[in-house]
Amino acid sequence: MRFDPASLIFDQKGLIPVIAQDHRTAEVLMMAWMNEGAVARTLETGRVTYWSRSRQSYWVKGETSGHVQRLVELRLDCDRDCLLVLVEQTGPACHTQRRSCFYTAVRAGEEAEILAPEA
């Protein structure tokens, strides 16, 4: 069956949440948003493209930083309302220069930084 991005369930703003995961280590790197056009661009180019809610424009991961995400596989959840992109990540995924955006843990009721910025 041919995949059609229009078959996805987008929210009232035309967006769908996307989790980026390292295809080799299974590490969760970040969460962002795509619209139908970003999904199509990602599949066409192999470079993960998100929708920036603050800038109201497409955002190709690594376009300015060089921290590129190359698409390995796009997966749909069972309800078709969330995506998982398995990626080959070059450099840190987080704008804070950390490998993952999920660098804060809550342990015994306290926040703990578990990933330092990459040098």
RAFEN-V382598 format. One line per field, one symbol per residue. psi: psi as a letter, one per 40 degrees, with the letter a starting at -180 (. if undefined). A space follows every 50 residues. Layout:
BEGIN
psi->???
END
This chain:
BEGIN
psi->hhhhdeeihiaeefihihhhhhddeehhdihaiiaddddddddddehhhi hhddefiihhhedddegihhhdihiiidefeiihhhihhhaidieefidi egehihhfeihhhehiii.
END
